[in-house]
Amino acid sequence: MTVCLIGAGLSGLAAARALKAEGVDFVCLEQASDVGGIWRRPQAGERGPGYLSLHLNTNKRLTGYADHPMPESYPVYPRHSDFAAYLRSFAEWAGVLDRIELETTVESVRRRDDGTWTVVGRDAHGTRTAREFTRVVVASGHNTEPVLPPAAPGSDRFKGTILHALDYRDGSDFAGRDVVVVGLGASAVDIAADVSRHAARTVLSVRRGLHILPKQVFGIPLDDIAEAPWWTRMSLEEQRRFIEQALLVSRGRLRDYGLPEPDHRIFSSAVTISDEILTRIRHGAVTPKPAIDSFDGDRVVFADGTSVRADVVVHCTGYRMAYPFLPTGCPIGPQGSVELYKRVVAPDHPGLYFIGLVRPHGSVTRIVEAQARWVGRVAAGRASLPEPEVMRKEIAGYLAAIAGQYGPAQGASIQVDVAPYLEELRHE
């Protein structure tokens, strides 16, 4: 085999199609029992970042693959099960299913002295197999290890249950119970809204304010705006003023809902997309509270001194990127940032590439398709890469620029602006 592709979700399927189109011999290793990544897990009842109420936050036109659009019958923001079915239909349409080995877990990826890569996989029967490849493409996503905050005083004596969002599946599991949801990211607001339809009481504990955006502004999906020429012609400051004014007019200030105002300008950190959470707060179904200070028996005590009784605390506090099967320090460098040339190529590990390790404001599909086409051309010998020192210089410049806008956090190192980044990939 020429290429080992790891993962058969949205990014992996885009890469599979691109490699096949270039005539590159490859095998795709997928640890799940079917293609579709996180989108198929809720319906399958598998543990993962998805949950039964999960829908796309990006519109179907831009989230579907360019040459294989989603069905007209789908709503603008499809449910997870619809999207999972669509991903499988794409794999069938692209003719790549015969290249995918399901229920195969990658245990190690190591480069040999002769420049080839040894990939060790374990199948569903526990049988380990080592195979040699000239290149490896990682498309396994970055929601890997759940992150929990430091244990608050008294948490070891809390009479209720403490969970991470990874273990959350459906709001009906908490019918009649008192629930505290921690966080203000995408999963936190989704889960709080979902739980509030079943729980006796739902509290949303928020440590830091984030910008909450609806899925549409003036009736236009946000990812359509992100790619519109009139938007991309604006400077960052003009974009900020536009969105800030639109939000002020449409829903007022977040403090009016009992939420903390963000301590940063919009587009200086990840934003939260939700059409529901502010409505659920206004209807009294969700009660905002500050950060958790401590636990006292069956009560949760907040930083403002107030407390509530709770049966369950669900921490929606994100994930840590981890690639235990890869060489140490790849792709996450010593400073904790992802260090990849054009967010794809590992300069110190020739033949190792990443697809989908980015975080855009808007749909990721156009990006992963562009990344996959580029990697496919490189694998086929129809495109070349610069010398490692050139790639390292590009990485340093990118990380410096992105830290100036988003700060030094690990997640910021994968942030990209859709239109400018697509233009960069076109040049490659």
C-alpha positions as CSV (number, residue, x, y, z in Angstrom):
1,M,0.0,0.0,0.0
2,T,1.1,3.6,-0.7
3,V,-1.0,5.4,1.9
4,C,-2.6,4.5,5.2
5,L,-5.6,6.7,5.9
6,I,-6.8,6.9,9.5
7,G,-10.5,7.7,10.1
8,A,-13.7,7.4,8.0
9,G,-15.6,10.4,9.2
10,L,-16.3,13.6,7.2
11,S,-12.6,14.3,6.7
12,G,-11.5,10.7,6.1
13,L,-14.1,10.2,3.4
14,A,-13.0,13.3,1.7
15,A,-9.4,12.1,1.7
16,A,-10.5,8.6,0.5
17,R,-12.2,10.1,-2.5
18,A,-9.3,12.4,-3.3
19,L,-6.7,9.6,-3.1
20,K,-8.9,7.3,-5.3
21,A,-9.3,10.1,-7.8
22,E,-5.5,10.5,-8.1
23,G,-5.1,6.7,-8.5
24,V,-3.2,6.4,-5.3
25,D,-3.3,2.9,-3.6
26,F,-4.6,3.3,0.0
27,V,-6.4,1.6,2.9
28,C,-8.5,3.4,5.4
29,L,-8.6,2.1,9.0
30,E,-11.7,3.0,11.0
31,Q,-12.2,1.9,14.6
32,A,-16.0,2.1,14.5
33,S,-18.4,-0.5,13.0
34,D,-19.4,1.9,10.1
35,V,-18.3,5.1,8.5
36,G,-19.6,8.5,9.7
37,G,-17.5,9.4,12.7
38,I,-19.2,11.1,15.6
39,W,-22.4,11.6,13.6
40,R,-23.4,7.9,13.7
41,R,-22.6,7.3,17.3
42,P,-25.7,8.7,19.1
43,Q,-28.1,6.5,17.0
44,A,-25.8,3.5,17.5
45,G,-25.8,4.0,21.3
46,E,-22.0,4.4,21.4
47,R,-20.1,6.6,23.8
48,G,-18.8,9.7,22.1
49,P,-19.1,13.5,21.7
50,G,-22.5,13.2,20.0
51,Y,-26.0,13.0,21.6
52,L,-29.5,12.3,20.3
53,S,-30.5,16.0,20.0
54,L,-27.4,16.9,18.0
55,H,-28.0,18.8,14.7
56,L,-25.6,20.5,12.4
57,N,-24.8,24.1,13.2
58,T,-23.7,24.7,9.6
59,N,-26.1,24.7,6.7
60,K,-26.5,21.6,4.5
61,R,-25.4,23.4,1.2
62,L,-21.9,24.1,2.5
63,T,-21.6,21.1,4.8
64,G,-22.3,18.6,2.0
65,Y,-19.5,17.6,-0.3
66,A,-19.3,19.8,-3.4
67,D,-20.0,17.0,-6.0
68,H,-22.5,15.1,-3.9
69,P,-24.9,17.5,-2.2
70,M,-27.3,16.5,0.5
71,P,-30.9,15.5,-0.5
72,E,-33.3,18.3,-1.1
73,S,-35.6,16.7,1.4
74,Y,-33.1,17.4,4.2
75,P,-33.8,20.5,6.4
76,V,-31.3,23.4,6.3
77,Y,-29.7,22.0,9.5
78,P,-30.0,18.2,9.4
79,R,-30.2,15.9,12.4
80,H,-27.1,13.8,13.3
81,S,-28.8,10.6,11.9
82,D,-29.6,12.2,8.6
83,F,-26.0,13.5,8.3
84,A,-24.6,10.0,9.2
85,A,-26.8,8.4,6.5
86,Y,-25.6,11.1,4.0
87,L,-21.9,10.3,4.8
88,R,-22.5,6.7,4.2
89,S,-24.2,7.5,0.9
90,F,-21.2,9.5,-0.1
91,A,-18.8,6.6,0.7
92,E,-21.0,4.4,-1.6
93,W,-21.2,7.0,-4.3
94,A,-17.4,7.7,-4.2
95,G,-16.8,3.9,-4.4
96,V,-14.4,3.8,-1.4
97,L,-16.1,1.4,0.9
98,D,-14.0,-1.5,-0.3
99,R,-10.9,0.4,0.8
100,I,-12.2,0.8,4.4
101,E,-11.3,-1.7,7.2
102,L,-13.9,-1.2,9.9
103,E,-13.5,-2.1,13.6
104,T,-9.7,-1.6,13.3
105,T,-7.9,0.5,15.9
106,V,-4.6,2.1,15.1
107,E,-2.2,1.5,18.0
108,S,1.1,2.9,16.6
109,V,2.4,4.9,13.6
110,R,6.2,5.0,13.4
111,R,8.6,6.1,10.7
112,R,11.5,3.7,9.8
113,D,15.0,4.6,8.9
114,D,14.3,4.0,5.2
115,G,11.5,6.6,5.2
116,T,8.6,4.2,5.2
117,W,5.9,4.1,7.9
118,T,4.9,1.1,10.0
119,V,1.3,1.2,11.1
120,V,0.2,-1.3,13.7
121,G,-3.6,-2.0,13.9
122,R,-5.8,-4.2,16.0
123,D,-9.0,-5.7,14.5
124,A,-12.2,-6.6,16.3
125,H,-10.8,-10.0,17.2
126,G,-7.8,-8.5,18.9
127,T,-5.4,-9.5,16.1
128,R,-2.5,-7.1,15.6
129,T,-1.1,-6.5,12.2
130,A,1.9,-4.4,11.2
131,R,2.0,-3.0,7.7
132,E,4.4,-0.7,5.8
133,F,3.3,2.5,3.9
134,T,5.0,5.3,2.2
135,R,2.6,7.9,3.6
136,V,0.1,8.2,6.5
137,V,-2.9,10.6,6.5
138,V,-4.5,11.2,9.9
139,A,-8.2,12.2,9.6
140,S,-9.4,11.0,13.0
141,G,-10.7,14.3,14.4
142,H,-9.6,16.2,17.5
143,N,-12.4,15.6,20.1
144,T,-10.5,12.9,21.8
145,E,-9.8,13.1,25.5
146,P,-12.5,14.7,27.7
147,V,-11.3,17.6,29.9
148,L,-12.7,18.0,33.4
149,P,-12.0,21.1,35.6
150,P,-10.0,20.7,38.8
151,A,-12.2,19.0,41.4
152,A,-14.1,21.6,43.5
153,P,-14.0,21.3,47.3
154,G,-16.5,18.7,48.5
155,S,-16.9,17.0,45.1
156,D,-15.7,13.7,46.5
157,R,-18.6,13.8,49.0
158,F,-21.2,14.9,46.5
159,K,-24.3,12.8,46.8
160,G,-25.2,13.1,43.1
161,T,-23.5,12.0,39.9
162,I,-20.8,13.9,38.0
163,L,-20.5,13.3,34.3
164,H,-18.7,14.6,31.3
165,A,-20.6,15.5,28.1
166,L,-18.9,12.4,26.5
167,D,-21.3,10.3,28.6
168,Y,-24.5,12.3,27.8
169,R,-26.9,10.8,25.3
170,D,-30.5,12.1,25.9
171,G,-32.4,14.5,28.1
172,S,-35.0,11.9,28.9
173,D,-32.4,10.1,31.0
174,F,-32.7,12.9,33.5
175,A,-36.5,13.2,33.7
176,G,-37.7,14.7,37.0
177,R,-34.1,15.3,38.2
178,D,-32.2,18.5,39.2
179,V,-29.4,19.0,36.7
180,V,-26.4,21.4,36.6
181,V,-24.8,21.8,33.2
182,V,-21.3,23.4,33.2
183,G,-20.0,25.4,30.3
184,L,-21.1,27.7,27.5
185,G,-19.7,26.0,24.4
186,A,-21.7,24.3,21.7
187,S,-22.3,21.1,23.6
188,A,-23.2,22.9,26.9
189,V,-26.0,25.0,25.4
190,D,-27.3,22.1,23.4
191,I,-27.4,19.8,26.4
192,A,-28.8,22.4,28.7
193,A,-31.7,23.1,26.3
194,D,-32.3,19.4,25.8
195,V,-32.2,18.5,29.5
196,S,-34.6,21.4,30.3
197,R,-37.4,19.7,28.5
198,H,-37.3,16.7,30.9
199,A,-35.6,17.8,34.1
200,A,-37.3,19.2,37.2
201,R,-34.7,22.0,37.1
202,T,-31.9,22.9,34.8
203,V,-29.0,25.2,35.8
204,L,-26.3,26.4,33.5
205,S,-23.1,27.2,35.3
206,V,-20.9,29.6,33.4
207,R,-17.3,30.6,34.3
208,R,-16.5,32.8,31.4
209,G,-18.7,34.7,28.9
210,L,-18.6,33.7,25.3
211,H,-20.2,35.2,22.2
212,I,-23.5,33.4,21.4
213,L,-24.5,33.6,17.7
214,P,-27.7,32.4,16.1
215,K,-27.4,30.0,13.2
216,Q,-28.6,32.8,10.9
217,V,-28.2,36.5,10.8
218,F,-30.8,38.5,8.8
219,G,-32.0,35.2,7.5
220,I,-28.6,34.2,6.0
221,P,-26.8,31.2,7.5
222,L,-23.5,32.2,9.2
223,D,-21.4,29.9,7.0
224,D,-22.9,31.5,3.9
225,I,-21.8,34.9,5.3
226,A,-18.3,33.6,6.0
227,E,-17.8,32.8,2.3
228,A,-19.6,35.8,0.8
229,P,-17.4,38.2,-1.1
230,W,-18.9,41.3,0.6
231,W,-17.9,39.7,4.0
232,T,-14.4,38.7,3.0
233,R,-13.7,42.1,1.6
234,M,-14.2,43.6,5.1
235,S,-11.3,44.1,7.5
236,L,-11.5,42.1,10.8
237,E,-12.6,45.3,12.6
238,E,-15.4,45.9,10.1
239,Q,-16.5,42.3,10.5
240,R,-16.6,42.6,14.3
241,R,-18.6,45.8,14.2
242,F,-21.1,44.3,11.7
243,I,-21.8,41.2,13.9
244,E,-21.7,43.1,17.2
245,Q,-24.4,45.5,15.9
246,A,-26.5,42.7,14.4
247,L,-26.4,40.9,17.7
248,L,-27.2,43.9,19.8
249,V,-30.3,44.7,17.6
250,S,-31.5,41.1,17.5
251,R,-31.1,39.9,21.1
252,G,-29.7,42.6,23.2
253,R,-26.8,42.0,25.7
254,L,-26.0,38.7,27.3
255,R,-26.2,40.2,30.8
256,D,-29.9,40.8,30.2
257,Y,-30.2,37.0,30.2
258,G,-28.2,36.5,33.4
259,L,-25.1,35.5,31.5
260,P,-21.6,37.1,31.9
261,E,-20.6,39.4,29.1
262,P,-17.5,38.1,27.1
263,D,-14.2,39.6,28.2
264,H,-13.0,39.7,24.6
265,R,-14.1,40.9,21.2
266,I,-15.9,38.6,18.9
267,F,-13.6,36.4,16.7
268,S,-11.0,36.6,19.4
269,S,-12.1,33.2,20.7
270,A,-14.4,30.4,19.6
271,V,-18.0,31.4,19.3
272,T,-21.1,29.4,20.4
273,I,-23.8,28.8,17.9
274,S,-27.3,28.4,19.3
275,D,-30.8,29.4,18.4
276,E,-32.2,27.9,21.6
277,I,-30.4,28.6,24.8
278,L,-31.4,32.3,25.2
279,T,-35.0,31.4,24.5
280,R,-34.9,28.6,27.1
281,I,-33.5,31.1,29.6
282,R,-36.2,33.6,28.9
283,H,-38.8,31.0,29.3
284,G,-37.4,30.1,32.7
285,A,-36.5,26.6,31.6
286,V,-32.8,27.2,32.2
287,T,-31.3,29.2,35.0
288,P,-27.8,30.8,34.6
289,K,-25.4,30.7,37.5
290,P,-21.7,31.5,37.8
291,A,-18.9,29.0,38.2
292,I,-19.1,26.2,40.7
293,D,-17.3,27.0,43.9
294,S,-17.8,23.9,45.9
295,F,-20.1,21.0,46.7
296,D,-22.1,20.5,50.0
297,G,-23.8,17.1,50.3
298,D,-26.5,17.2,47.6
299,R,-26.0,20.9,46.9
300,V,-23.8,22.7,44.4
301,V,-22.5,26.1,45.7
302,F,-21.6,28.8,43.1
303,A,-19.1,31.6,43.2
304,D,-21.8,34.2,44.2
305,G,-22.6,32.2,47.3
306,T,-25.9,30.8,46.1
307,S,-26.6,27.1,45.9
308,V,-29.0,24.6,44.4
309,R,-29.8,21.0,45.0
310,A,-28.5,18.8,42.3
311,D,-28.8,15.1,41.3
312,V,-26.5,15.4,38.3
313,V,-23.6,17.7,37.2
314,V,-22.7,17.4,33.5
315,H,-19.4,19.0,32.6
316,C,-19.4,20.3,29.0
317,T,-15.8,21.4,29.4
318,G,-14.3,20.3,26.1
319,Y,-11.7,17.9,24.8
320,R,-8.0,17.7,24.7
321,M,-6.3,16.9,21.4
322,A,-4.3,13.7,21.8
323,Y,-2.7,11.3,19.3
324,P,-1.2,8.5,21.4
325,F,-0.5,6.4,18.3
326,L,1.8,9.1,16.7
327,P,5.4,10.0,17.5
328,T,5.9,12.1,20.6
329,G,5.6,15.8,19.8
330,C,3.5,15.4,16.7
331,P,1.4,17.3,15.7
332,I,1.4,19.2,19.1
333,G,4.7,20.9,19.7
334,P,6.5,21.7,23.0
335,Q,4.4,24.9,23.5
336,G,1.1,23.0,23.2
337,S,0.3,24.4,19.7
338,V,-0.5,22.3,16.7
339,E,2.6,22.7,14.4
340,L,1.7,21.9,10.8
341,Y,2.6,23.5,7.5
342,K,-0.6,25.0,6.0
343,R,-2.3,23.1,8.9
344,V,-1.7,19.8,7.0
345,V,2.0,18.8,6.8
346,A,4.3,17.7,9.6
347,P,7.6,19.1,8.5
348,D,9.8,17.0,10.7
349,H,8.0,13.7,9.8
350,P,8.1,13.4,6.0
351,G,5.1,11.5,4.6
352,L,2.7,12.4,7.5
353,Y,-0.3,14.6,6.8
354,F,-3.5,15.7,8.7
355,I,-6.9,16.4,7.2
356,G,-9.6,18.3,9.2
357,L,-7.4,19.4,12.1
358,V,-8.8,23.0,11.8
359,R,-11.5,25.0,13.4
360,P,-13.2,27.5,11.1
361,H,-16.1,29.9,11.7
362,G,-18.5,28.1,9.4
363,S,-18.5,24.7,7.6
364,V,-15.4,22.7,7.5
365,T,-16.3,20.6,4.5
366,R,-14.9,22.9,1.8
367,I,-11.7,23.0,3.8
368,V,-11.2,19.3,4.2
369,E,-12.0,18.7,0.5
370,A,-9.3,21.3,-0.4
371,Q,-6.8,19.7,2.0
372,A,-7.6,16.2,0.7
373,R,-7.1,17.3,-3.0
374,W,-3.7,18.8,-2.1
375,V,-2.6,15.7,-0.2
376,G,-3.8,13.5,-3.0
377,R,-1.7,15.4,-5.5
378,V,1.4,15.2,-3.3
379,A,0.8,11.4,-2.8
380,A,0.5,11.0,-6.6
381,G,3.7,13.0,-7.2
382,R,1.8,15.8,-8.9
383,A,2.7,18.4,-6.3
384,S,5.8,19.0,-4.2
385,L,6.4,20.4,-0.7
386,P,9.0,23.1,0.2
387,E,12.1,22.3,2.3
388,P,11.4,21.7,6.0
389,E,13.0,25.1,7.1
390,V,10.5,26.9,4.8
391,M,7.6,25.0,6.3
392,R,8.8,25.7,9.8
393,K,9.0,29.4,9.0
394,E,5.4,29.4,7.7
395,I,4.2,27.6,10.9
396,A,6.0,30.2,13.1
397,G,4.4,33.1,11.2
398,Y,1.0,31.5,11.3
399,L,1.1,30.8,15.1
400,A,2.3,34.3,15.9
401,A,-0.5,35.8,13.8
402,I,-3.2,33.5,15.2
403,A,-2.0,34.1,18.8
404,G,-2.3,37.8,18.3
405,Q,-6.0,37.4,17.5
406,Y,-7.0,34.4,19.6
407,G,-4.4,34.1,22.3
408,P,-2.0,31.2,22.9
409,A,-4.5,28.5,23.8
410,Q,-4.1,25.1,22.1
411,G,-7.4,25.4,20.3
412,A,-6.4,28.7,18.8
413,S,-3.6,27.1,16.9
414,I,-6.1,25.3,14.6
415,Q,-8.3,28.3,14.0
416,V,-8.6,29.4,10.4
417,D,-10.6,32.0,8.4
418,V,-12.4,30.1,5.7
419,A,-12.0,32.2,2.5
420,P,-8.3,33.2,3.0
421,Y,-7.3,29.7,4.0
422,L,-9.0,28.2,0.9
423,E,-7.1,30.6,-1.2
424,E,-3.9,29.5,0.4
425,L,-4.7,25.9,-0.4
426,R,-5.5,26.8,-4.0
427,H,-2.0,28.2,-4.4
428,E,-0.6,25.0,-3.1
